[in-house]
Amino acid sequence: MTPQDEINDRQWADPKNWNGWFGAYSSKADDRIWVPKQNARMGQTLNFAHRGAWGSLLGLSIVPLAFILLAILRWLDKRS
């Protein structure tokens, strides 16, 4: 285990880094973008203190929105 892994584990275990009902995680000392949720069976969450998290969130949002926009445009085209 590397020193950074130990830092990540300590930061993850610190309740001050977990906010809100949805369990948003934010720790500048943790270098991971994706971290396990407090309940590991619930999957992973973003480390919102990491710059890469916002890019991931944007990417995860753009793809479904593009499909919705495409469906709307196709529907409008069929109406013409």
Residue frames as a rotation matrix with the C-alpha (Angstrom) as fourth column:
MET 1
0.585 0.811 0.000 0.00
0.811 -0.585 0.000 0.00
0.000 0.000 -1.000 0.00
THR 2
-0.299 -0.696 0.653 1.43
0.677 -0.637 -0.369 3.37
0.673 0.332 0.661 -1.04
PRO 3
-0.836 -0.032 -0.548 1.39
0.458 -0.591 -0.664 6.46
-0.302 -0.806 0.509 1.19
GLN 4
-0.802 0.582 -0.132 -1.26
-0.575 -0.694 0.433 8.01
0.160 0.424 0.891 -1.09
ASP 5
-0.285 0.704 -0.651 -3.45
0.092 0.696 0.712 4.91
0.954 0.143 -0.263 -0.67
GLU 6
-0.475 0.052 -0.878 -3.23
0.867 0.200 -0.457 5.38
0.152 -0.978 -0.140 3.10
ILE 7
-0.938 0.154 -0.310 -4.17
-0.082 -0.969 -0.232 9.06
-0.336 -0.192 0.922 2.74
ASN 8
-0.601 0.746 -0.287 -7.10
-0.487 -0.056 0.872 8.10
0.634 0.663 0.397 0.49
ASP 9
-0.261 0.491 -0.831 -8.33
0.550 0.783 0.290 5.52
0.794 -0.381 -0.474 3.03
ARG 10
-0.680 -0.036 -0.732 -8.08
0.693 -0.357 -0.626 8.01
-0.239 -0.933 0.268 5.92
GLN 11
-0.913 0.338 -0.228 -9.89
-0.382 -0.904 0.193 10.71
-0.141 0.263 0.954 3.94
TRP 12
-0.475 0.756 -0.451 -12.60
-0.210 0.400 0.892 8.28
0.855 0.518 -0.031 2.86
ALA 13
-0.272 0.328 -0.905 -13.18
0.788 0.615 -0.014 7.19
0.552 -0.717 -0.426 6.48
ASP 14
-0.924 -0.112 -0.365 -13.45
0.317 -0.758 -0.570 10.80
-0.213 -0.643 0.736 7.75
PRO 15
-0.086 0.992 0.093 -17.16
0.947 0.110 -0.302 11.70
-0.310 0.062 -0.949 8.15
LYS 16
0.049 0.069 -0.996 -16.36
0.085 -0.994 -0.064 15.39
-0.995 -0.082 -0.055 7.50
ASN 17
-0.832 -0.430 -0.350 -15.69
-0.308 -0.165 0.937 14.53
-0.461 0.887 0.005 3.85
TRP 18
-0.708 0.679 0.193 -19.20
0.666 0.552 0.502 13.14
0.235 0.484 -0.843 3.33
ASN 19
-0.895 0.384 -0.226 -22.00
-0.271 -0.872 -0.408 15.70
-0.353 -0.304 0.885 2.89
GLY 20
-0.396 0.843 -0.365 -25.72
-0.918 -0.356 0.175 15.62
0.018 0.404 0.914 2.52
TRP 21
0.315 0.691 0.651 -28.36
-0.639 0.662 -0.393 12.96
-0.702 -0.292 0.650 2.21
PHE 22
0.929 0.060 -0.366 -26.99
-0.347 0.490 -0.799 11.66
0.132 0.870 0.476 -1.10
GLY 23
0.684 -0.712 0.156 -23.54
0.364 0.519 0.773 11.08
-0.631 -0.472 0.615 0.39
ALA 24
0.883 -0.416 0.218 -21.58
0.009 -0.448 -0.894 13.53
0.469 0.791 -0.392 -1.72
TYR 25
0.572 -0.773 -0.276 -17.85
0.730 0.326 0.600 13.06
-0.374 -0.545 0.751 -1.14
SER 26
0.821 -0.339 0.459 -15.33
0.024 -0.783 -0.622 15.90
0.570 0.522 -0.634 -1.28
SER 27
0.740 -0.659 -0.133 -11.66
0.218 0.048 0.975 15.64
-0.636 -0.751 0.180 -0.28
LYS 28
0.795 -0.503 -0.339 -8.77
-0.594 -0.533 -0.603 17.53
0.123 0.681 -0.722 -1.89
ALA 29
-0.082 -0.884 0.461 -6.26
-0.891 0.272 0.365 15.18
-0.448 -0.380 -0.809 -0.27
ASP 30
0.117 0.215 0.970 -7.84
0.140 0.963 -0.230 12.13
-0.983 0.162 0.082 -1.96
ASP 31
-0.586 -0.486 -0.648 -6.46
-0.515 -0.394 0.761 11.81
-0.625 0.780 -0.019 -5.50
ARG 32
-0.760 0.363 0.539 -9.22
0.562 0.784 0.265 9.51
-0.326 0.504 -0.800 -6.80
ILE 33
-0.811 0.584 -0.036 -11.98
-0.492 -0.647 0.583 10.79
0.317 0.490 0.812 -9.08
TRP 34
0.263 0.889 -0.375 -14.32
-0.469 0.457 0.756 7.87
0.843 -0.024 0.537 -8.32
VAL 35
-0.788 -0.454 0.416 -14.54
-0.572 0.291 -0.767 6.53
0.227 -0.842 -0.489 -4.76
PRO 36
-0.593 0.613 -0.522 -16.67
0.529 0.785 0.322 3.78
0.608 -0.085 -0.790 -3.23
LYS 37
0.130 0.715 0.687 -19.79
-0.378 -0.604 0.701 5.01
0.917 -0.351 0.192 -1.50
GLN 38
-0.358 -0.239 0.903 -20.00
-0.930 0.007 -0.367 4.62
0.081 -0.971 -0.225 2.26
ASN 39
0.310 0.459 0.833 -22.16
-0.350 0.869 -0.348 1.58
-0.884 -0.183 0.431 1.63
ALA 40
-0.625 -0.749 -0.220 -19.99
-0.466 0.132 0.875 -0.21
-0.626 0.649 -0.432 -0.95
ARG 41
-0.501 0.513 0.698 -23.00
0.647 0.757 -0.092 -2.18
-0.575 0.405 -0.711 -2.26
MET 42
0.539 0.752 -0.381 -24.40
0.357 -0.613 -0.705 1.11
-0.763 0.244 -0.598 -3.55
GLY 43
0.688 -0.299 0.662 -21.56
0.691 -0.010 -0.722 1.57
0.222 0.954 0.200 -6.05
GLN 44
-0.398 -0.908 -0.130 -19.28
0.916 -0.402 0.007 4.54
-0.059 -0.116 0.992 -6.51
THR 45
0.792 0.559 -0.244 -19.52
0.543 -0.829 -0.137 8.30
-0.279 -0.024 -0.960 -6.25
LEU 46
0.396 -0.639 0.659 -17.50
0.473 -0.474 -0.743 11.23
0.787 0.606 0.115 -7.50
ASN 47
-0.054 -0.496 -0.866 -14.92
0.928 -0.346 0.140 13.06
-0.369 -0.796 0.479 -5.40
PHE 48
0.723 0.520 0.455 -16.20
0.671 -0.687 -0.280 16.58
0.167 0.508 -0.845 -6.06
ALA 49
0.691 -0.574 -0.440 -12.97
-0.148 -0.708 0.690 18.16
-0.708 -0.412 -0.574 -4.81
HIS 50
-0.316 -0.788 0.529 -11.10
0.434 0.375 0.819 16.55
-0.844 0.488 0.223 -7.74
ARG 51
-0.397 0.119 -0.910 -11.06
-0.615 -0.771 0.167 18.58
-0.682 0.626 0.379 -10.97
GLY 52
-0.946 -0.043 -0.321 -11.67
-0.283 0.591 0.756 15.48
0.157 0.806 -0.571 -13.07
ALA 53
-0.660 0.751 0.031 -14.98
0.534 0.498 -0.683 14.82
-0.528 -0.434 -0.730 -11.29
TRP 54
-0.031 0.675 -0.737 -16.62
-0.239 -0.721 -0.651 17.75
-0.970 0.156 0.184 -13.01
GLY 55
-0.519 -0.214 -0.827 -15.53
-0.850 0.023 0.527 16.49
-0.094 0.977 -0.194 -16.42
SER 56
-0.981 0.186 -0.056 -16.94
0.184 0.982 0.041 13.07
0.063 0.030 -0.998 -15.60
LEU 57
-0.368 0.891 -0.265 -20.20
0.402 -0.105 -0.910 14.60
-0.839 -0.441 -0.319 -14.44
LEU 58
-0.111 0.274 -0.955 -20.41
-0.694 -0.710 -0.122 16.69
-0.711 0.649 0.269 -17.60
GLY 59
-0.785 -0.265 -0.560 -19.70
-0.602 0.540 0.589 13.67
0.146 0.799 -0.583 -19.78
LEU 60
-0.873 0.487 0.000 -22.29
0.458 0.821 -0.340 11.56
-0.166 -0.297 -0.941 -18.00
SER 61
-0.154 0.843 -0.515 -24.85
0.172 -0.491 -0.854 14.34
-0.973 -0.220 -0.069 -18.46
ILE 62
-0.362 -0.045 -0.931 -24.16
-0.754 -0.574 0.320 15.19
-0.549 0.818 0.174 -22.11
VAL 63
-0.991 -0.082 -0.105 -24.69
-0.129 0.784 0.607 11.70
0.033 0.616 -0.787 -23.52
PRO 64
-0.479 0.877 0.043 -28.30
0.795 0.454 -0.402 11.23
-0.372 -0.158 -0.915 -22.28
LEU 65
0.056 0.495 -0.867 -29.15
0.019 -0.869 -0.494 14.85
-0.998 0.011 -0.059 -23.12
ALA 66
-0.668 -0.348 -0.658 -27.84
-0.632 -0.202 0.748 14.35
-0.393 0.916 -0.085 -26.66
PHE 67
-0.920 0.376 0.110 -30.07
0.389 0.845 0.366 11.29
0.045 0.380 -0.924 -27.10
ILE 68
-0.118 0.910 -0.396 -33.09
0.693 -0.211 -0.690 13.24
-0.712 -0.356 -0.606 -25.84
LEU 69
-0.112 0.007 -0.994 -32.31
-0.410 -0.911 0.040 16.15
-0.905 0.412 0.105 -28.17
LEU 70
-0.927 -0.270 -0.260 -31.87
-0.351 0.381 0.855 13.75
-0.132 0.884 -0.448 -31.07
ALA 71
-0.658 0.744 0.116 -35.23
0.732 0.668 -0.137 12.10
-0.179 -0.006 -0.984 -30.32
ILE 72
0.084 0.692 -0.717 -36.97
0.338 -0.697 -0.632 15.49
-0.937 -0.190 -0.292 -30.16
LEU 73
-0.377 -0.300 -0.876 -35.41
-0.633 -0.607 0.481 16.63
-0.676 0.736 0.039 -33.42
ARG 74
-1.000 0.026 0.016 -36.38
0.030 0.744 0.668 13.39
0.006 0.668 -0.744 -35.13
TRP 75
-0.340 0.934 -0.106 -39.94
0.809 0.233 -0.539 13.70
-0.479 -0.269 -0.835 -33.81
LEU 76
0.080 0.332 -0.940 -40.16
-0.086 -0.937 -0.338 17.29
-0.993 0.108 -0.046 -35.06
ASP 77
-0.729 -0.428 -0.534 -38.82
-0.559 -0.077 0.825 16.24
-0.394 0.901 -0.183 -38.45
LYS 78
-0.867 0.452 0.210 -41.48
0.496 0.826 0.269 13.52
-0.052 0.337 -0.940 -38.80
ARG 79
-0.054 0.888 -0.457 -44.23
0.597 -0.338 -0.728 16.06
-0.800 -0.312 -0.512 -38.03
SER 80
-0.306 -0.136 -0.942 -43.16
-0.424 -0.867 0.263 18.25
-0.852 0.480 0.208 -40.97
